[in-house]
Amino acid sequence: MPNKSNLILNNAIVEDEWTLVTMPAGEEVVKKQAGKVVLFKLTGENSHTAEQITNTEIPATGKILVPLAVWIARKAELAPRHAAGELAIWLDTHELLEDLVASIEDINSLPLIAVHVERFADGRIFSIGNLLRTRHHYKNNLRAFGDVLRDQLFFLKRCGFNSYLIRADRSAEDALASLNDFSQPYQGAVDNQLPVWRRVHRQPSAQ
């Protein structure tokens, strides 16, 4: 039977061992600017209420991937799961990465951090991945999920992501192939800091 998972980890399609915890739906205010709907939330903007955080249902067993706001507000309750290696954290692109870092003594005690992108055009996910790997030296699994498309995977990899949950209406097999779209990227990045002229040595052409 073919693997129906849409999760890519490193260079393989794997089953997801983490249960995604989401907050119950709340009323979302539609914002407009110059008569047009604003598509992206502002960095640092709260998009949840205390009631939503309190009413978030958390599975009693197994590995859980919880929203950043739930972790911060219910840390005492979740501390045993964290100590057991059963807790990971996800954040939206408009949430502050500094809030995650400040909420935990050792960021590498998290086996997984996930970043949710609501719309594929939101480039903040690339900056978040880069900062986690370079400024905060996060070494474990870094996942992108939400509106994640094939054409983004190679560049997400360059920014430090190694795990991608592909949209349910897209092919994980096709997305996996995109990680090899380019053989020799020109610039240095998180996945390889050396530019191409430092990585590839060509023999001078014969005169």
One Martini backbone bead per residue (centre of mass of N, CA, C, O) as a GRO file, in nm:
protein
  207
    1MET     BB    1   0.095   0.035   0.024
    2PRO     BB    2   0.094   0.355  -0.009
    3ASN     BB    3   0.223   0.645   0.102
    4LYS     BB    4   0.014   0.913   0.252
    5SER     BB    5   0.215   1.096   0.340
    6ASN     BB    6   0.310   1.467   0.369
    7LEU     BB    7   0.591   1.408   0.507
    8ILE     BB    8   0.908   1.564   0.515
    9LEU     BB    9   1.231   1.416   0.605
   10ASN     BB   10   1.465   1.537   0.458
   11ASN     BB   11   1.476   1.261   0.208
   12ALA     BB   12   1.176   1.170   0.320
   13ILE     BB   13   0.883   0.990   0.355
   14VAL     BB   14   0.687   1.022   0.654
   15GLU     BB   15   0.558   0.965   0.947
   16ASP     BB   16   0.366   1.131   1.185
   17GLU     BB   17   0.444   1.156   1.544
   18TRP     BB   18   0.284   1.427   1.560
   19THR     BB   19   0.045   1.615   1.737
   20LEU     BB   20  -0.161   1.861   1.637
   21VAL     BB   21  -0.218   2.159   1.813
   22THR     BB   22  -0.519   2.353   1.835
   23MET     BB   23  -0.711   2.616   1.849
   24PRO     BB   24  -0.995   2.735   1.886
   25ALA     BB   25  -1.215   2.906   1.734
   26GLY     BB   26  -1.236   3.249   1.644
   27GLU     BB   27  -1.286   3.574   1.611
   28GLU     BB   28  -1.217   3.745   1.304
   29VAL     BB   29  -1.086   4.037   1.209
   30VAL     BB   30  -1.143   4.246   0.943
   31LYS     BB   31  -0.895   4.405   0.759
   32LYS     BB   32  -0.844   4.741   0.630
   33GLN     BB   33  -0.679   4.905   0.341
   34ALA     BB   34  -0.793   5.107   0.121
   35GLY     BB   35  -1.044   4.885   0.095
   36LYS     BB   36  -0.853   4.644   0.165
   37VAL     BB   37  -0.761   4.342   0.248
   38VAL     BB   38  -0.563   4.219   0.496
   39LEU     BB   39  -0.351   3.936   0.474
   40PHE     BB   40  -0.144   4.015   0.703
   41LYS     BB   41  -0.002   3.982   0.993
   42LEU     BB   42   0.147   4.135   1.239
   43THR     BB   43   0.420   4.156   1.402
   44GLY     BB   44   0.314   4.065   1.733
   45GLU     BB   45   0.032   3.977   1.689
   46ASN     BB   46  -0.263   3.890   1.827
   47SER     BB   47  -0.481   3.580   1.749
   48HIS     BB   48  -0.580   3.541   2.054
   49THR     BB   49  -0.727   3.413   2.344
   50ALA     BB   50  -0.758   3.312   2.663
   51GLU     BB   51  -0.988   3.115   2.599
   52GLN     BB   52  -0.848   2.954   2.379
   53ILE     BB   53  -0.613   2.855   2.550
   54THR     BB   54  -0.782   2.711   2.774
   55ASN     BB   55  -0.955   2.531   2.545
   56THR     BB   56  -0.722   2.368   2.472
   57GLU     BB   57  -0.668   2.050   2.355
   58ILE     BB   58  -0.471   1.792   2.519
   59PRO     BB   59  -0.318   1.522   2.490
   60ALA     BB   60  -0.227   1.275   2.726
   61THR     BB   61  -0.067   1.138   2.489
   62GLY     BB   62   0.215   1.171   2.335
   63LYS     BB   63   0.316   1.366   2.075
   64ILE     BB   64   0.331   1.728   2.091
   65LEU     BB   65   0.213   2.018   1.896
   66VAL     BB   66   0.228   2.342   2.017
   67PRO     BB   67   0.141   2.643   2.074
   68LEU     BB   68   0.307   2.905   2.191
   69ALA     BB   69   0.081   3.030   2.373
   70VAL     BB   70   0.026   2.767   2.531
   71TRP     BB   71   0.305   2.723   2.648
   72ILE     BB   72   0.328   2.993   2.805
   73ALA     BB   73   0.051   2.964   2.975
   74ARG     BB   74   0.106   2.617   3.027
   75LYS     BB   75   0.388   2.525   3.140
   76ALA     BB   76   0.337   2.363   3.401
   77GLU     BB   77   0.159   2.145   3.260
   78LEU     BB   78   0.392   2.079   3.022
   79ALA     BB   79   0.666   2.004   3.158
   80PRO     BB   80   0.659   1.687   3.158
   81ARG     BB   81   0.656   1.662   2.846
   82HIS     BB   82   0.921   1.803   2.802
   83ALA     BB   83   1.100   1.612   2.978
   84ALA     BB   84   1.004   1.354   2.787
   85GLY     BB   85   1.006   1.452   2.475
   86GLU     BB   86   0.674   1.534   2.397
   87LEU     BB   87   0.754   1.838   2.308
   88ALA     BB   88   0.640   2.085   2.080
   89ILE     BB   89   0.668   2.389   1.873
   90TRP     BB   90   0.448   2.639   1.734
   91LEU     BB   91   0.447   2.908   1.485
   92ASP     BB   92   0.374   3.198   1.355
   93THR     BB   93   0.493   3.448   1.147
   94HIS     BB   94   0.376   3.688   1.350
   95GLU     BB   95   0.541   3.580   1.563
   96LEU     BB   96   0.776   3.591   1.816
   97LEU     BB   97   1.079   3.446   1.850
   98GLU     BB   98   1.161   3.570   2.126
   99ASP     BB   99   0.934   3.427   2.289
  100LEU     BB  100   1.043   3.145   2.260
  101VAL     BB  101   1.331   3.181   2.370
  102ALA     BB  102   1.233   3.302   2.655
  103SER     BB  103   1.056   3.030   2.740
  104ILE     BB  104   1.345   2.876   2.722
  105GLU     BB  105   1.645   2.764   2.822
  106ASP     BB  106   1.664   2.527   2.589
  107ILE     BB  107   1.603   2.500   2.259
  108ASN     BB  108   1.735   2.197   2.231
  109SER     BB  109   1.495   2.055   2.401
  110LEU     BB  110   1.362   2.066   2.125
  111PRO     BB  111   1.288   1.834   1.873
  112LEU     BB  112   1.068   2.055   1.766
  113ILE     BB  113   1.009   2.309   1.516
  114ALA     BB  114   0.731   2.503   1.395
  115VAL     BB  115   0.615   2.672   1.092
  116HIS     BB  116   0.340   2.873   1.011
  117VAL     BB  117   0.187   2.925   0.688
  118GLU     BB  118  -0.088   3.080   0.552
  119ARG     BB  119   0.080   3.211   0.307
  120PHE     BB  120   0.309   3.163   0.059
  121ALA     BB  121   0.387   3.487   0.038
  122ASP     BB  122   0.517   3.458   0.322
  123GLY     BB  123   0.861   3.537   0.394
  124ARG     BB  124   0.910   3.500   0.710
  125ILE     BB  125   0.991   3.198   0.723
  126PHE     BB  126   1.285   3.235   0.626
  127SER     BB  127   1.386   3.411   0.863
  128ILE     BB  128   1.320   3.220   1.094
  129GLY     BB  129   1.501   2.987   1.010
  130ASN     BB  130   1.767   3.141   1.003
  131LEU     BB  131   1.766   3.237   1.302
  132LEU     BB  132   1.754   2.962   1.442
  133ARG     BB  133   2.033   2.862   1.318
  134THR     BB  134   2.224   3.120   1.372
  135ARG     BB  135   2.147   3.283   1.636
  136HIS     BB  136   2.017   3.013   1.810
  137HIS     BB  137   2.132   2.723   1.737
  138TYR     BB  138   1.941   2.525   1.607
  139LYS     BB  139   1.953   2.145   1.565
  140ASN     BB  140   1.682   2.043   1.502
  141ASN     BB  141   1.380   2.007   1.396
  142LEU     BB  142   1.250   2.190   1.102
  143ARG     BB  143   0.920   2.301   1.030
  144ALA     BB  144   0.699   2.327   0.753
  145PHE     BB  145   0.360   2.467   0.748
  146GLY     BB  146   0.073   2.477   0.539
  147ASP     BB  147   0.135   2.689   0.266
  148VAL     BB  148   0.313   2.446   0.117
  149LEU     BB  149   0.526   2.438  -0.165
  150ARG     BB  150   0.733   2.310  -0.393
  151ASP     BB  151   0.892   2.584  -0.476
  152GLN     BB  152   1.001   2.627  -0.163
  153LEU     BB  153   1.186   2.397  -0.051
  154PHE     BB  154   1.473   2.470  -0.139
  155PHE     BB  155   1.470   2.747   0.023
  156LEU     BB  156   1.406   2.632   0.300
  157LYS     BB  157   1.659   2.463   0.319
  158ARG     BB  158   1.859   2.707   0.299
  159CYS     BB  159   1.719   2.820   0.586
  160GLY     BB  160   1.702   2.521   0.770
  161PHE     BB  161   1.507   2.327   0.670
  162ASN     BB  162   1.401   1.952   0.715
  163SER     BB  163   1.080   1.997   0.719
  164TYR     BB  164   0.765   1.903   0.537
  165LEU     BB  165   0.421   1.994   0.513
  166ILE     BB  166   0.217   1.914   0.275
  167ARG     BB  167  -0.035   1.977   0.112
  168ALA     BB  168  -0.308   1.769   0.068
  169ASP     BB  169  -0.337   1.859  -0.257
  170ARG     BB  170  -0.045   1.746  -0.273
  171SER     BB  171   0.264   1.607  -0.369
  172ALA     BB  172   0.524   1.463  -0.201
  173GLU     BB  173   0.690   1.340  -0.432
  174ASP     BB  174   0.723   1.603  -0.592
  175ALA     BB  175   0.844   1.773  -0.363
  176LEU     BB  176   1.098   1.603  -0.309
  177ALA     BB  177   1.235   1.662  -0.589
  178SER     BB  178   1.289   1.976  -0.533
  179LEU     BB  179   1.555   1.941  -0.356
  180ASN     BB  180   1.704   1.890  -0.666
  181ASP     BB  181   1.682   2.138  -0.867
  182PHE     BB  182   1.973   2.220  -0.756
  183SER     BB  183   2.317   2.154  -0.752
  184GLN     BB  184   2.454   2.473  -0.748
  185PRO     BB  185   2.443   2.709  -0.553
  186TYR     BB  186   2.578   3.019  -0.536
  187GLN     BB  187   2.513   3.074  -0.253
  188GLY     BB  188   2.537   3.107   0.066
  189ALA     BB  189   2.403   2.917   0.352
  190VAL     BB  190   2.286   2.723   0.594
  191ASP     BB  191   2.349   2.444   0.440
  192ASN     BB  192   2.585   2.627   0.286
  193GLN     BB  193   2.830   2.874   0.334
  194LEU     BB  194   2.951   2.825   0.062
  195PRO     BB  195   3.027   2.933  -0.221
  196VAL     BB  196   3.074   2.810  -0.533
  197TRP     BB  197   3.383   2.907  -0.558
  198ARG     BB  198   3.448   2.718  -0.290
  199ARG     BB  199   3.326   2.426  -0.399
  200VAL     BB  200   3.418   2.464  -0.704
  201HIS     BB  201   3.665   2.303  -0.914
  202ARG     BB  202   3.814   2.418  -1.206
  203GLN     BB  203   3.963   2.362  -1.488
  204PRO     BB  204   4.144   2.508  -1.697
  205SER     BB  205   4.138   2.595  -2.005
  206ALA     BB  206   4.261   2.530  -2.299
  207GLN     BB  207   4.474   2.717  -2.528
   0.00000   0.00000   0.00000
